Amino acid sequence: MERDAEHSAASIESDGKDIYVVVNGKRIAKRGHPNTPQAKTWISLEPGWQVSSSDDTLAISYEGVAIQ
């Protein structure tokens, strides 16, 4: 899947159990569950992707290049 930082569409979705970050229709990260070591963090589901957040800001990068 070729990624173009200027043409990536990112969103957040939930399946009722987990919360995901979705880029171009692919789930790239999910939110850690409360009371686990991953609480309040984003767990990468796809190699090369990194998601972090603070307050109301979500930062998404692929192989070190910010896309949002």
ABEGO torsion letter per residue (X at the ends): XBBBAAABBBBBBBAGABBBBBBGGBBABBBBBBGBAABGBBBBABBGBBBBBBEABBBBBBGGBBAX
